[in-house]
Amino acid sequence: MQTSYPLRQQWLGNVRGDLLSGAVVALALIPEAIAFSLIAGVDPKVGLYAAFSIAVITAIAGGRPGMISAATGAMALVMVDLVRDHGLQYLFAASILAGLLQVVAGVFKLGSLMRFVSRSVITGFVNALAILIFLAQMPELIGRGPTVYVLCAAALAIIYLLPRVTRAVPSPLVAIAVLTAVVMGFGIDVRSVGDMGRLPDSLPHFFIPDVPLTWDTLRILLPVSATLAVVGLLESMMTLQIVEDITETPSERNRECVGQGVANTVTGFLGGMAGCAMIGQSVINVTSGGRGRLSCLVAGVLLLVLVVYGSDLVRQIPMAALVAVMIMVSIGTFSWRSLRDLRTHPRSSSAVMLLTVVVTVATHDLAKGVLSGVLLSALFFARKVGRMLDVQCEEAGDTQVYRVRGQVFFASAGQLGAAFDYQRVAQKVEIDLRDAHLWDLTAVAALQRAQEKLAAHGAEVSAVGLNAASQTLIEQIRKGRQMSAARVFPLFLYFALGLGLTALSPIAVATSPRIVIEHVSHHRAGTAEAAAIARWLDSIPDADRRTMELGTITVRQRRLPTDARASAAVAPPVPLPASGAAGEKITITNELPGGFVETWTFQWVGGEGGGGWKQTDYETHAPIVQPDRPNEL
């Protein structure tokens, strides 16, 4: 969706609100960036540089004004093993490659795939993230003493009560300022931002990661980078949707993909770790009044200024104040209405939402949770659409008309096959598909099986009303089978020759006017070999005999002579009788090495007083091998 707001409006349409909300976000970003650095096993400045770089670049190049992007816990978890096994330089290189992959995703408009994520999955994602944000604050509360509890409660009181008095200044910013002043003024000994790790004292600078440019390096980086790219885009698209819902304004998804990619690529060159959109900070921003790109830019720039030039003051901020802000975020993020809706919404929607929450919280992996929800949604959708298929039978004289309505695909193909009455088949059967659509190979196979079964009962079967897309699908599958047949049969014949099951005379193969290749083997139904042979048989429209029994496939092919010289070149090994009766036929058989048999058929043409023998047939037979027991292929 393209944003309808001009560039000036995106930057300067809400200057005061963006400046104040950006300040709140900057203060809240500092401890989170430090914490995510520690999760990844790197120096705190890696996360802080990333927070600055990603926030600033996405403010300029991103597709969602007001959405905050920085280093995140989900991305940090992906990098843990890479840093431990290969070092910090590989983290920078992986961030660069992940960014490039995200740019490619944006260029190819993969952001539009977000429409396949259902509302139930989004709700589950939001609820799970709220739970994870809340649980992440527990280490700063449990066992810290009553002083921390009092400070945290006081901060929450300011956050929720101040808006009833005035909204001139964001209440989270006031809470942080008041608690910092109280702690510094009274000398209260509580855990502060300075206890999280050493803050950087210099600006980031451009450098190229020190990794060897080899295929081995690429094999190490590519799996991690691909995971980072997917997780980052997934979390960003989810957060974008939430910000859209809160602000009721549109976004540019594909531009956001490109913006995230550019940000991660540049961040890798500046000594930072890959990141993505942060739902918690984004909610803080929009609930504090931030709406434009300026809020994201202010958050990133102010963060860097604070940690580099105001580190002495930032170190004094009590963690209790920031924990209170994050608790406010988790409470505001959780969809409390979804709990009430459990009793009124369809069970399938509730199941999808709950599964997304459970998997995300259990694994602490947002990608796995969302993927689980999407898969379950797809299964429920396929089940529901599959049940909507309707087949009605109408009879008119010696003709049966089956009218098919609905979507025919893997979930409904069985229902289509079962809808035909194979015990009572008319002379003519018409399958009307005007109101149906064939979606996949399973649907085409089900239709073809039904036609074959009806034809086996002596009916003249026709399928009418196929739409253009369904007809194209059938033609594509038919072409694929013909190509497969051209490959499968020679391989099958060579396999038989190699095992000694058949022996062919080179002369017979080269000159036979009619060649019969017959081989009987047993294959378990459903095996790849059985399916391949069946496809080959289906591709021979003029075969004299094609049989396929349950568990047994008989292969037989006849080819009529196309070359008169080839027919004349094959002469029987014995002379023909001098004369014969009109229409009389004789057969001459010759056994060749390997059990191969040649057979000539001649018919006397003309009367008893004059005429001659005319060759009407020539066959070469391979021996028929009947195994003692089926081959379990």
N, C-alpha and C positions, 0 to 999 in steps of 0.2 A: 504494500500500500504506500502510495506517495504522500508525503506530508504536504499539507495545504498551506503551511505557514511560510512566509518569505524569510530570507536569511536574516534580515535586520530584526524581525520579530523573534527569531530563535535565539539571537544573541542579546538584544537590548529590550525585549518586551517585558522583562520582569527583573530589572537590575537590582533593586533593593532586596527582594526575596531571594534572588540567586546568590547575592553576596553573603547574606546571613546564613542561608542553608549550606552554602559551600564551606563556611567556617566551621559549622557543626560537623559536617562530614569529614573535614580535614582532621579535626581532633579525634573523631571516632576511628578514622583510618589508621592512625599511628599504632595503637596497640594491636590491632588486627594484622597489620602488615608485619609487625615484629613476630607475632604468634605464628603466622603462616610461614615465615622464614624458618622459625625453629622446627616446625613440622617437616619442612623439606630438608632440614639438616644443614642449613647454610647460615651465613652471617646475617643479622637483622637488616643491614643496609641493602641487601639484595631485594628483600621484600619492600623496603621503603622506596628505593629507586624505582622499582616496578610500579608501585602505587602512583608515584609522581608521573612517570612516563606514560603509563596506560591511560590514566585519567585525563591528562592533557591532550593526548593524541586522539582518543575517542571523542573528546569534546569537540574537536575540529573535524575529524573524518567519520565519526560514527553516524548512525541513522536514527538514534533515539535521544533527542534532547532531554536532559534531566536524569538520564540513567548513569549511575556511577560504575566505572570499571576499574579494577585494580587487581593486585595479587589476591587469590582466593584459596580457601582450604581444599576444595575439590581438586584444583590444579596442583597444589602442593603435594597432595597424596600421590599423584601420578609420578612425581619426580623423585620420590624418596629413594627408590632402588637405583635409579640412574646416578644420583649424586653419590650414594654409598659405594657403588661398584666402579664408577669411572671418574668422578670428581666434578668440581664446580664448572669447569670449562665446557663440559658436555651438556650441562644444564643450559648454559647460554646458547649453545649451538642448537639444542633441541627446541628452545623457545623461538629461535629464528626460523627454523624449518616449520614448526607448527604455525607460525604466522603466515608463511608463504602458502601453506596448505589452506588456511582459512581465506586468504585472498582468492585463491583458485575457486573455492567453494562459493564465494560471493560473486565472482565473475560469471560462473555457471548458474547463478540464481538458485542455489540449493537452500537458501533461506526460506523459500516458498514451501519447502517440505514441512514447515511448522504447521500447516493446515491439517496435517494428518494426525496431529496430537489432539486428543479429545479434551473437552472441558474437565472431565473426571480426572484425567492424568494431570492436568495443570493444577487442579485443586489438591490432588494428592501430593504433588511436588511442593506446592506452597506450604501445606501443612507439615510435611516432613522437614522442609527447610526451617520452618519456625521452631520445630522441636529440636533440631540439631543446633540452632543458634542458642536456644535456651540451655541445652545440655552443655554447650561449650563454655558457658559462664560458671558452671558449678565449681570447677577447680578454684575459682577466685572467691568463692563463698564458703564452701564446705571446710570446716576446721580453721577458719580465719579469725574467729573470735567475734564477740558481740559488737565491738566497735565497727567492724565492717558491715554488719547487718544494719546497724543504726544509720550509718552513712548511706548505704544503698537504699534503705527505706526513705530517708530524707530526700535523696535525689529523685526517686520515683514520685514522691509527693509533689515536688516542684514541677516535674515533667507533666503530671496529670492535672494539677490544680492551677498552675499559672495561666494556662490558656483561658480559664474562666474569668480571669482578671484582665489580662491584656494579651494580645497576639503580636504586639509590636516587635518583640524579639523572640526567636525560637526558644521554647522552654528547655530543650536538651542543652543548648548552649549556656543558658543561665544556670542550669543544674551543675554543669562542669565547672563553670567559673566560681560559683558559690562554694562548692565542696573543696575546690583547690584552695580558695582563700581561707576557709575554715581550717583545713589540715595544716597549711603553712602558718597561719596565725596562732593556732594553739599548739603547734608542734606535735600533732598526733602521729604516732608511729603506725602507719599502715602501708601496705604494698602499693607502689606507684609505678608509673610508666617506666621510670628509670631502672626499676628492678627487672624489667623484661629483657634488657640487653643494651649493649652500647649503641648509641645513636651516631650516625655518620656526621663527620665534621667538614665534608667537602662536597662539591657538586659532582654529579656523575659525568663521565667523559666517554667519548666514543673509542671503541677498540674492537678488534676482531678476535673471536674466541680462539684459543690456542689448541686446536684439535687437528689431527692429520686428515688431509683430504683424500681419503681412500674409500673403497667399497666396504671395507670392514667397519669403518666409522659410520657409513650410511646405514648398514645393517643394524648397528646399535641404536642409532638415532631415530630411524624411521618409525618403528613400532611405538616408541614413546611419543614422538611428535604427532603421529596420527591420532593417538589417544588424547593427547592434549588438545588437538584441534577439534575433535568431536565433542569432548567434554566441555570445552570452552564455548563452542557455538551453541551447544544444547542448553547450557545454563544461561547464556546470554539471551537466547531466543525466549526462554521461559521468563526471565526477568523482564524482558522487553514487553511481553504480553501482560505481565502484572502492572507495569508502569502505564501501559495503554489503558488498562481497566481503571486505574486510580485517577488518571488525568483526563480520560476520555478524549485522547488525542491520538492521531495515527502515527505510524513509524515507517521507516524504510528498512526492511529486513535485510535485503541483499547488500545495501550500503553498510549496514551494521556489521555484516560478515567481513566485508573488505576492511572496515575501520578496525575491527578487532585484530585482523591479520596484520595490518600495517603497524598497529600498536605493539603487538608481540614481537614482530620482526625488529623494530627499532629498539624495543626494550632489551632484547638479547644483545644488541650491540652496545648498549649503555650499562651493561652489568646487572640487569634485572632478570627476574623470573617471569615466565608466561603467566598471564592472568585472564580474567574475563569479567563479565558484568557481575555485580554483587547485589543480590536482592535486598540484603539487610541495609546496606548503605544507600541503595536507591530508594528504599522506602523512607529512610531517615530524610533524604533529600527532598522528596516530593511532599512528605507530611510536614516538613519545616518550611515549605513555601517555594522550594526550588522547582523551576519548570523549564528553564532554558539551558543552552550550552554553556553559558557563563558560569553556572553553578558548578559544573564538572571541572571547568578550567580553574576556577578559584580553589576548589578542593585540592587539586593536584599541586598547584603552585604554592598555596599556603602551607600545605603539608611539608613541602621541601624547605620552605623558608623557616618554618617552625623547628624542624629537626636539625637544620644546619646552623641557623643563626639564633634561634630561641630555645636551644636544647636545654638550657638550665631551667627555664620555666616549664617546658613540656615534661621534663623528668619528674616534676612535683605533682602532676595530675594524678589523683588517687584512682586506682583501678576500680574502686567501688562506684565512682561516678560513671565511668565508661560501661561497667557491667549493668548499671541501671538503664543506661541508654539502650543497650543491646536487649535487655529484658523487655523494654518498651517496644522495640522492633519486633521481637518474637511474638508478643501479645497482639500487636497490630497486624502482623503478617498472617497469623493463623486464621483460617476461615471458620469461624465459630458457627456460622450458619450451616456449614456442611454437616455438622453433627445433628442438627435438627432435620436436615434433609434426608438423613439415612432412612427415616421411616416413610418418607413420601416418594423419594426417587426410585427408579427401577433398580432391582437388585443387581443387575449387571453393572450399572454405573457406580453403585456403592462398592461393589467388589473391586472394580478397577481402581477406585480412589484409595481404598484400604490397602490393596496390594502395593500400590505405589508408595504409600507411607511406610508400610512394614519393611519392604525391601530397602528403601532408601535409609531408614533409620538403622536397620540391622547391619547394613554394609557400609554406611557412611559414604555411599557412592551414589551421587545424584543420577549419573548416567545409567547405572544398572536399574535404579528404581523407575526412571522414566521409560526405559526400554521394556521392562516387565509390564508396566501399565499399557504401553502402546501395543504390545503383543496380545495381551488379554483383551484389549478393546477390539483388535482385529479379529480375534477368534469369535467374540460375541457378535460382531458385525456380520462375519461370514455365516455364522449359525442362523442369525435372524434373516438375512437375505436369502439364504438357501431354503428356508421354510416358506418363502413367498412364491415359489415356483408352483404353477398350476397347469395341469394337463387334462383336457376334456376330450372325450371321444364321441364323435357323431357318426351315424351310419346313414348312407343313402344308397339303397340298392346293393350292388356288389362292391361298394367303396366305403372304406372306413377313413374318417378324417380325424386326426389327433391335433388339437389346437393347443400349442404350447405358449404359455404366458409367463414371463419373468426372466430372471437371470440364471443362465446355466454356466456353472463353474464347478470347481472341485468339490464344493460343499453340497451342491444340489444335483450333481451328475448321477448319483445313485438313485435319487428320487425320479429323475427322468427315465432311466432305464426300467425302473419298476412300474412305471405308469402304463406301459404297453401290455395288452392282453395277448400273449403268445399262444394261448390255447384256442382262441377263437379269432382266426385271421381271415379277413375277406380277400377276394381276388386282387383288389387294388387297395393300397394303403397310402394315404397322403398325410405327411407330417407338415402342418402349417406352423411356420416359425415367424410369422409377421410381427407378433408381439413378444418375441423372445430375442435374447442376445447371447451368443456364445463367446465366452471370455478366455478360455484357455484350452490346452491340449486335452485335459480330462473331459471337458465338455464335448469336444469334437469326437473323441474316442467313444464316449457314451452314445452319441447320436449314430455313429457308424456301427457300433455293436447292435443297436436296436434295429437298424436297417438290415443288417446281415441276418439277424434272427428272424425277422419278418419275412425276408426273402427265402430263407431256408424252409419256411412253411408254405412256399409256393406263391407268395404275394408279389405283386408288382409295386415296388415301393418308390415313392418320390418325396423329396423334401422341397418345400416351396416357401417363398417369403423371406429368405435370408437377407438381412441387411448387409450393406456394403462391408462393414467392419468384420462381421462374422464370415462372409464369403472370402474376404482377404485372408483371414486366419486359416480357413480350411485349405486354401490354395498354398499358403506358406508351408503348412504341415505336410501337404501332399508332395510338394517339391522336396522337402526335407527327407521324406521317406524314399523318394526315387533316388536321391543322392546316396542315402544310406544303403539302398538295395544294391547300387552299383559297387559299393565297397564290401558289403556283408557277404554276398554270395561267393565271389572269388575266394575270400578268406575261408569260408565254410568248406568249399570244394577242396582247396589246398590242404586244409586240416584233415579232411577225409583221406586224401591221397597220401599224406604223410603217415597216417596210422595204418595204411594198407587196407582201408575199408573199401576203396574203389581203385580201379586201375584202368586208365584210359589209353587207347591206342593213339599215338600221335597222328597217324594217317586218318583214322576215323574222325578224330576231332577236327582235323583240318578240312576234310572233304565230305563229311557226312551231310546229305541233303536233309535229313531229319535226325536230330540228336535227342536222345532221352537220357537224362541223368536222374537216376532214382537212388535215394539213400534213405533208409529208415533208421532213425535213432530215437532214443527216449530221453526226454528232458523234463525236469520238474516244472510244472506250470508256474509262471511268474518269474522265472529266471531271466537274466539278461540275454542268454543264448536263445531261449524260446521266443522272447520278444523280437530279437533281431531277425530270426528266421521268419516269424509271422509277418514282420514288416516287408521282408523281401517277397514273400508270397503275395501279399496284398498289392505289390507294385507290378505284378504280371497279369495284365487284364485278359490275355488270350491263352492262358494256360489250360491244357486239357483237363487237368485234375489238380485241385488244391484241397487238401484236407488238413484239418487241425483238430485233433482230439485232445481231451483233457490229459495232460501229461505226456502226450505223444505227438510228435510233429512228423509228417511224411512230406518229403520234398521231392517233387517231380516236375520236370520242365520239358516241353517239346518245342522244337523249332523247325518249321517247314523249310524246305530247300529254297534258296533264293538265287542260286547260281546253277544254270543248266550244266555247265562244264563240270562243276563239282559233283553233280548227280551222276553224270556219265562216267566219271573217273572211278566211281566205286562199283566194281563189278563183282558178282558172286564168285566164289572159288570153284564152282562146278558148272558144267554147261547146262543150259535150259533144254527142256524137251523140245522135240522137233515141231510138235503141234499141240493144239488144245481146243476144248469146246468154247463156244462163245460165252464170255463172262466168267470163265473158269479162273480161279486164283490159286497160286502156289506160293509157298513160303519156304525160303532156304535159310538155314541157320548155320553160323560159323562161330566156333568157340575160339577165343584168343587167349594168350597167356594172362594170368592174373584173374581168370574167371570172367573176363569181359566177353560179351556176346554180341555178334552182329546178326541182324535179321533183314532179309530182303523180301518184299512182297511184289509179285507180278500178276497181271491180269491179261488173259487172251482177248485181243481186240480183233473183230472180224468174224467171218463165218468159218465153218470147218474146212471149206475148200481153200481158203486163203486168209491171211491175217498175220499177227505176230504178238509176241509178249511185250506188254508195256509195264515198266516199273512204276508202281504206285506208292511204294513206301520203302524207306530204309531207316532202320533204327540201330543204335548202339546202346547197349544196356550195361550199366555197372552192376556188380552183384549186390543183392539186397542183404544187408547184414542185420540180423536180429539179435541184439545183446541178450544175455541171460537175465539181466536185471537192469532197471533204469539207471542211467548215469545221473548221479546227484551233483549236478553242476551248479 
